[in-house]
Amino acid sequence: MTTYVISVPGTFTADIGADTHDRLARALRPADPHSTRMGSTEGLDALSVNEDSTFTLRLTVEADTGPHAEEEARRLAGSALRDAGLDERSAALGPAVITGIDSEVR
């Protein structure tokens, strides 16, 4: 198994409040990239939100292959969004992309 850091971009199509943002950040905590050497070194946050309502989820995923890692990241992202009370209409996700491979987890 390899540890991948996967970025999943998206767009909030409705305003989200601070409470929703906090719930989403908590839901992403188990897959936080800070647990990897690269995530810690690069200062990667699990959730980045831009002023134009676009966002990026950065997730740590254990998988055998890159495609499996991307698939698992999209599943985790969707689950975290649902846990925060969002759905595909209020937070549309783009394609998952491998942004790092880290074989040494701290």
C-alpha positions, 0 to 999 in steps of 0.5 A: 500500500502507498500513501497518496495525497489527493486534491479534489477541487470543487465549487460551493454553489450556495453560501456556506456559513462558518458552522458548515465550514467547521463541520466540513473541516472536522469531517475531513480530519481523519484524512488530513494530509498533515499526517504525511511528511509531504503534507507537514512540510508543505503545510497542506490543509485538508480544506482551502476555500477561495473568495470565489467560492471554489475550494480544494480538499486535500486528503491522505489515502492509502491505496494500491494504485493511483486510480484506486486512491483517486476513487477513494478520495472522491468517496471520502470527499463526498462523505465529508460533504454529506456529514457537513450537510452539503450535497452535490448541488451545493458543493460540486466536486471536480476530478480528483488528482494525485498531488503527492505520494508519500511512503513515510507516514509520521 
